């Protein structure tokens, strides 16, 4: 039973990171007079059930066991920071988010080029749980990169890479190529953007884009914005941002997100989010509700004795929705799993939906 369930879980993670051409995303960091503003499109061209979750500090957690590697260790930790995440899979397995120390982590598919490390003495961890681990434990980009010494993202048929940034203005792209973590940061990351191609491939295309004076090769029709084109557009807009010309950074960030949606004719993003960590605000729009909503990170109680809070990404709301968050229930994880992965066996849904209650607990 356990071996079968573990195989199911592995297949779930693989399915979650479908080929980039099918499930595109774009993330960037906009410099707003020395303060970072983060933008993210989860741009999958079809609606996905998703929730914003308020995760607590002081929670003791244990990583999922990997039956394919029965001798591999599990890692346990106690969350040092509270965080807010966008989840479409289940609680404790976010797609992106930011913690109260200002660390931002965003996932994007990278299926064709990713090759995770082979089994070794490090703890294997599923990609989505890797995101929550970083938000729970760290405040800087350097700490996230250093965690590769103690854990490795589990090998799967599909893959992902990540854009990570912190309150100090540091930014990094993190991907696994030929079994090794490859990072671009500082001077090796001149453009703080990531889509669904490797960072080196993207920068190479940007040079070609520049050589054409912005005119695009015919292999990239304007109606469909592929990964490399989305990178080039975002990088160009970041470079030319001037608040005196273009207005507030938050509005400009949403302009970038609109210009890098994969379809230029219709809105296709499941959600578009703009993070303003210097003011503790997150703004977002969604596939089923294009009205801008925002919430205040500083208004949330991140102490673990209080209930985890949640908000339906597509709820018919607008404006400040901070007070609209409700207590999380297991039914919300089941809602995501059953809606987004209706073909999963009941035992897999049960395992994932009950994981937070069985394998995490409050230490306070």
C-alpha positions in Angstrom: 0.0 0.0 0.0 2.7 2.5 1.0 4.9 1.6 -2.0 1.9 2.1 -4.3 1.0 5.4 -2.7 4.5 6.7 -2.9 4.5 5.9 -6.6 1.3 7.8 -7.0 2.8 10.8 -5.2 5.8 10.8 -7.4 3.6 10.7 -10.5 1.6 13.6 -9.1 4.7 15.8 -8.7 5.7 14.9 -12.3 2.3 15.9 -13.6 2.3 19.1 -11.7 5.3 20.3 -13.7 4.1 19.6 -17.2 6.1 20.8 -20.2 6.8 24.5 -20.2 5.1 25.0 -23.6 1.8 23.8 -22.0 2.0 25.4 -18.6 3.9 28.7 -18.9 4.9 31.1 -16.1 6.9 34.4 -15.9 8.5 36.0 -12.8 10.5 39.2 -12.5 12.0 41.6 -10.0 11.4 45.3 -10.6 13.7 47.9 -9.0 11.5 50.6 -7.5 14.1 53.2 -6.3 16.1 50.5 -4.5 13.1 48.6 -3.3 12.2 45.3 -5.0 8.8 44.6 -6.4 8.0 41.1 -7.5 5.7 40.1 -10.3 4.4 36.6 -11.3 2.1 35.2 -13.9 0.8 31.7 -13.4 -0.3 31.6 -17.0 -1.8 28.3 -17.8 -4.7 29.3 -20.2 -7.3 27.5 -18.1 -8.8 28.0 -14.7 -7.2 26.2 -11.7 -8.6 25.9 -8.2 -6.2 27.7 -6.0 -5.9 29.3 -2.5 -3.8 31.9 -0.8 -2.6 30.4 2.5 -1.2 32.1 5.6 1.5 29.7 7.0 2.6 29.9 10.6 6.0 30.2 12.3 6.7 27.7 15.1 5.3 24.7 13.2 7.3 21.4 13.5 7.3 19.5 10.2 8.7 16.4 8.6 9.3 15.9 4.9 7.4 13.3 2.9 9.0 9.9 2.9 10.3 8.7 -0.4 9.6 5.0 -0.8 11.5 4.8 -4.1 14.6 5.5 -1.9 13.8 3.5 1.2 17.2 4.2 2.9 17.1 7.9 2.3 16.7 10.2 5.3 13.8 12.5 6.0 14.3 16.1 7.2 12.5 17.7 10.1 12.4 21.4 10.9 10.5 24.0 12.8 9.4 27.0 10.8 11.3 30.1 11.7 9.1 32.5 9.6 5.5 32.8 8.7 4.7 33.1 5.1 1.9 33.8 2.6 1.8 31.4 -0.4 -0.3 30.7 -3.6 -1.2 27.0 -3.7 -2.9 25.0 -6.4 -1.8 21.6 -5.2 -2.4 21.3 -1.4 -1.4 23.0 1.8 2.4 22.7 2.6 3.1 22.4 -1.2 3.0 26.0 -2.5 3.8 27.2 -6.0 5.2 30.6 -4.9 5.2 32.9 -1.9 6.9 35.3 0.4 7.8 35.1 4.1 7.7 37.7 6.8 11.5 38.3 6.4 11.0 39.3 2.8 12.2 36.1 1.1 10.4 35.5 -2.2 10.4 32.1 -4.0 8.6 31.5 -7.3 8.3 28.2 -9.3 8.4 27.9 -13.1 8.3 24.8 -15.2 11.6 23.8 -16.9 10.8 20.3 -18.2 13.1 19.8 -21.2 16.4 20.8 -19.5 16.1 19.9 -15.9 18.1 17.0 -14.6 18.0 16.7 -10.8 20.9 15.1 -8.8 21.2 11.3 -8.6 20.5 9.8 -5.2 23.2 10.5 -2.6 23.5 11.1 1.1 21.4 14.3 1.1 17.7 14.3 2.0 15.4 14.0 -1.1 12.5 16.5 -1.1 9.6 17.1 -3.5 9.8 20.4 -5.4 6.7 22.0 -3.9 7.8 21.1 -0.3 11.2 22.5 -1.2 9.5 25.9 -1.7 7.8 25.7 1.7 11.0 24.6 3.4 12.9 27.7 2.1 10.1 30.1 3.2 10.0 28.4 6.6 13.7 28.6 7.3 15.5 31.3 5.5 15.7 35.1 4.9 18.4 35.4 2.3 19.2 34.2 -1.2 22.6 32.9 0.0 20.9 30.6 2.6 18.6 29.1 -0.1 21.5 28.3 -2.3 23.5 26.8 0.6 20.6 24.5 1.4 21.6 22.4 -1.6 24.3 21.0 0.6 21.8 19.3 2.8 18.9 18.4 0.5 18.2 17.6 -3.1 15.1 18.0 -5.1 13.6 14.6 -6.0 14.3 13.3 -9.5 11.2 13.4 -11.8 10.3 13.2 -15.5 9.5 16.9 -15.4 11.3 19.7 -13.8 11.2 23.3 -12.6 13.5 26.2 -11.8 13.1 29.1 -9.4 13.5 32.8 -9.0 14.5 33.7 -5.5 14.9 37.2 -4.1 15.3 38.8 -0.6 14.8 42.1 1.3 18.5 43.0 0.7 17.8 43.2 -3.0 19.7 40.0 -3.9 18.2 37.8 -6.6 19.0 34.4 -8.1 17.8 32.0 -10.7 18.2 28.4 -9.4 18.0 25.4 -11.7 19.3 21.9 -11.9 21.2 21.0 -15.1 23.2 17.8 -15.7 22.5 16.9 -12.0 24.0 20.0 -10.5 22.5 23.2 -9.1 23.2 26.1 -11.4 22.7 29.6 -10.0 22.9 33.1 -11.6 23.1 35.9 -9.1 24.8 39.3 -8.8 26.7 40.2 -12.0 25.9 36.9 -13.6 22.2 37.8 -13.5 21.9 41.1 -15.3 18.2 40.6 -16.0 16.0 39.7 -13.0 13.5 37.7 -15.0 12.7 34.0 -15.4 10.2 32.2 -17.7 10.4 28.6 -18.9 13.8 28.4 -20.6 17.1 28.2 -18.8 18.6 31.5 -17.8 21.5 31.2 -20.2 19.1 30.3 -23.1 17.0 33.3 -22.3 19.9 35.8 -22.1 21.2 34.4 -25.5 17.8 35.1 -27.0 17.7 38.6 -25.5 20.9 39.4 -27.4 19.3 38.2 -30.6 16.2 40.3 -29.8 18.4 43.3 -29.3 20.2 42.6 -32.5 16.9 43.0 -34.3 16.2 46.3 -32.6 13.3 44.7 -30.9 11.8 43.3 -34.0 11.1 39.6 -33.3 12.1 36.7 -35.5 9.2 35.2 -37.4 9.5 32.0 -35.4 7.8 33.9 -32.5 4.5 35.1 -33.7 3.1 38.0 -31.6 -0.2 36.3 -30.8 1.6 33.5 -28.9 4.3 34.6 -26.6 6.7 31.8 -26.0 9.1 31.5 -23.1 12.0 33.3 -24.7 9.9 36.1 -26.0 8.3 36.6 -22.6 11.7 36.8 -21.0 12.8 39.4 -23.6 9.7 41.6 -23.2 10.0 41.6 -19.4 13.7 42.3 -19.4 13.3 45.2 -21.8 10.4 46.7 -19.8 12.4 46.3 -16.5 15.4 48.1 -18.1 13.3 51.0 -19.4 11.3 51.6 -16.2 11.2 55.2 -15.1 8.6 56.2 -12.5 8.6 59.8 -13.9 7.5 58.5 -17.3 5.6 55.3 -16.5 4.0 56.1 -13.2 3.8 54.0 -10.0 5.9 50.8 -9.9 2.9 48.6 -8.9 0.9 49.7 -12.0 3.9 49.2 -14.2 4.5 45.7 -12.8 0.9 44.8 -13.8 1.6 46.2 -17.2 4.6 43.9 -17.6 2.5 40.9 -16.5 -0.2 41.8 -19.1 2.4 42.1 -21.8 4.0 38.7 -21.0 0.8 36.7 -21.0 1.1 34.0 -23.5 -1.9 35.1 -25.5 -1.9 38.7 -26.7 -5.6 38.6 -27.5 -7.2 37.3 -24.3 -6.3 37.2 -20.6 -5.0 33.8 -19.8 -3.3 33.9 -16.4 -4.7 31.8 -13.6 -3.4 34.6 -11.4 -1.2 37.6 -11.8 0.4 38.8 -8.5 2.5 41.8 -7.6 4.4 41.7 -4.3 5.4 44.9 -2.6 7.5 43.7 0.4 8.6 47.2 1.5 5.0 48.0 2.3 3.9 44.4 3.2 1.3 44.3 0.5 0.4 41.7 -2.1 -1.9 42.6 -5.1 -3.4 40.1 -7.4 -5.9 39.4 -10.2 -7.2 36.0 -11.4 -8.6 34.2 -14.3 -12.2 34.3 -13.0 -11.9 37.8 -11.4 -9.8 40.5 -13.1 -10.5 43.1 -10.4 -7.4 43.9 -8.4 -7.4 42.7 -4.8 -4.8 43.3 -2.1 -4.0 42.2 1.4 -1.7 43.3 4.1 1.0 40.9 5.4 1.5 42.9 8.6 -2.2 42.3 9.5 -1.8 38.5 9.8 -1.1 36.7 13.0 1.8 34.3 12.1 1.9 32.7 15.6 1.2 29.0 15.2 -1.5 28.5 18.0 -3.9 30.6 15.8 -5.7 28.9 12.8 -4.1 28.9 9.4 -6.0 31.3 7.2 -7.0 30.9 3.5 -8.6 32.8 0.7 -10.0 31.5 -2.6 -7.9 33.1 -5.4 -11.0 33.4 -7.6 -13.4 34.7 -4.9 -15.8 37.5 -6.1 -14.1 40.2 -4.2 -12.2 43.4 -4.9 -10.1 46.0 -3.1 -8.7 45.2 0.4 -9.5 41.5 1.1 -7.3 41.1 4.3 -10.4 40.6 6.4 -11.9 38.1 4.0 -9.4 35.3 4.8 -11.1 32.4 6.7 -9.9 29.5 8.7 -8.2 26.8 6.6 -9.9 23.4 6.4 -8.8 20.1 5.0 -11.7 20.4 2.5 -9.7 23.2 0.8 -6.8 20.9 0.0 -9.3 18.3 -1.2 -10.9 20.9 -3.3 -7.6 21.7 -5.1 -6.7 18.0 -5.5 -10.1 16.8 -6.7 -10.6 19.8 -9.0 -7.2 20.0 -10.5 -6.3 16.2 -10.4 -9.7 14.5 -10.7 -8.0 11.3 -12.0 -6.1 10.7 -8.8 -6.9 7.6 -6.6 -8.7 8.3 -3.4 -5.7 7.1 -1.3 -3.4 9.7 -2.9 -5.9 12.5 -2.3 -6.3 11.4 1.3 -2.6 11.3 1.9 -2.0 14.8 0.6 -5.1 16.4 2.1 -4.3 15.0 5.6 -0.5 15.6 5.4 -0.6 18.9 7.3 -2.5 17.6 10.2 -0.5 14.3 10.5 3.0 15.6 9.9 3.0 19.1 11.2 2.3 20.4 14.7 2.6 23.6 16.7 5.5 23.9 19.1 4.2 26.8 21.1 
